[in-house]
Amino acid sequence: MKRIKPFTLFIKEEESIDDDREYSFEELSPEAKTNALDEMRDINTEYQGWHEPIIEDFEERMKELGVDGVEVSYSGFYSQGDGASFTGDVFDTKTFMSKALGLKNTEWLDMGEDEKPEDEESRLRADLLDIGFDTREKLTPDNFVIKIERLSNRYSHENTIGGKVYIEDIPESIEDEIQSQTIEDEIEEKVTNWARSESKDLYRNLERYYDELRSDESVEETIIENDYKFDKDGSFN
């Protein structure tokens, strides 16, 4: 005579079958979903190219400011010494001095007092039309070579870079008048401060994007899009 299995055995067998089943994320219990999210937390940042949208936007902005050949270095996140920095060469010194450093074309480059007309009406007309009456040769942005260079390779934070400025092809007529080293040093300081400020902003943008990619919403979206399967406890199969 064939023995009939007790009902409790059918339940245990059913549970055993369920244990081996694969679950979509939507089918998991709230607790299992939390486990799945924690286990897959790095799914959007575990490949090296996750930062590309931020870096590409930064490089494009630098080109608009006259800086090319940009190379970004960063380390992160949440450890002492972490940060970002970049190197590059200024190919458009006029745009860079104006838009990046906020300098007027003649603020640092004018080597003397303008010889403007004495009567008030003519002076006003000259100011409105931005007409200069100094006929002496002056330095222009084209006389400047500007670079952002790496000072240390030990870390990647903003203090590992600095500006470097050279003045070249100084007109002979003003060689004795200008203090080229002073001008170079002053603009170098401005370039360094600007580059380090941009590096801080870049690091904040990278950190913000990193956190966004690791958020519950982003991780869940990637899991669902790729139809990943889990066991009933939320462990990835």
Secondary structure, DSSP 8 states (H G I E B T S, - for coil): ------HHHHHHHHHHHHHT--EEGGGS-HHHHHHHHHHTTTTTTSSGGGGHHHHHHHHHHHHHTTEEEEEEEEE-SSSTT-EEEEEEEES-HHHIIIIIS---TTTTT--S-----SSHHHHHHHHHTT-----S----GGGEEEEEEES-SS--SGGGEEEEEEE-S--GGGTTT--HHHHHHHHHHHHHHHHHHHHHHHHHHHHHHHHHHTSHHHHHHHHHHTT-EE-TTS-B-
